[in-house]
């Protein structure tokens, strides 16, 4: 079936109705449920959640209300009738009825409808791995060099994606630009996607380092890199009269990454203070345990090459680590404290060694 369900006859009507209710981003859809003659939805102004938590804060219940809202938008927007009316009552909002000539009944149709509706709302993810690539001294480069460096970094990401795909690892990665770099995450959620994203990061860094060895001028960037696991909100901004097809993320994890790299030097690889599960379902791991598991997997890859040379042994060295937790503390411009760790990687690429990262 097409990847653009809104182009199908029954879904085009839903898309038109959502646009009218969305009003170029003035409103958003919190959640919905199927109805025998269409769908029921909770449509609220874009500022609704901000006002809601502000009012709850005045009552001393800001945390409870935020947790409730996160529960609503942190799972599928598709709810049962009972769930939808309970949410409407708690938030003191009315339901909106959208009449459809062909209501959605089977499971596949409901999931496709949910795929459309989520673009008109706000989502929340409790835990996801995110990368931040930041090009060092980007603003000092000439415009043509800036374009070349962004292109080079983009190519390294596409190359890493392709190489992992040939090994049977599908990193469904998304990215948004920061102007001088990219936030990158795996659209899929869970231990495997987080694990695979770190594998992806490793190959991007190797490709970038190999390209820097071969390059002349300032066409290949020197990058600062951050990896962290945390929560974030997900939204689809307005693009003309439609919401974008690709999402943007903002929240604790992106804020932490930005603060981490404010203190980073060119070439450093920083990881935040997090714990996450391995795909094997073993105990929670910090950054050291997660990277060790990734390096063990990469060592078992057969035929992995970067720049035409086989990837051999990879070893790591850490600074700012205490019992597998990031423990080097930095203070940002707002006076907030963040725990980070730095990793260095020695990579054997064919007959040449690569050194990635710098100590704290």
Helices and strands as residue ranges (DSSP letters): G 5-7, H 9-22, G 23-25, E 27-35, E 38-45, H 48-59, H 62-73, H 81-91, E 96-99, H 107-117, G 118-120, E 122-135, G 138-140, H 143-166, E 173-177, E 181-186, H 191-214, E 223-235, E 238-239, E 242-243, E 248-250, H 252-262, E 269-272, H 287-299, E 305-306, E 309-319, E 321-322, E 325-326, E 328-331, E 337-349, E 352-356
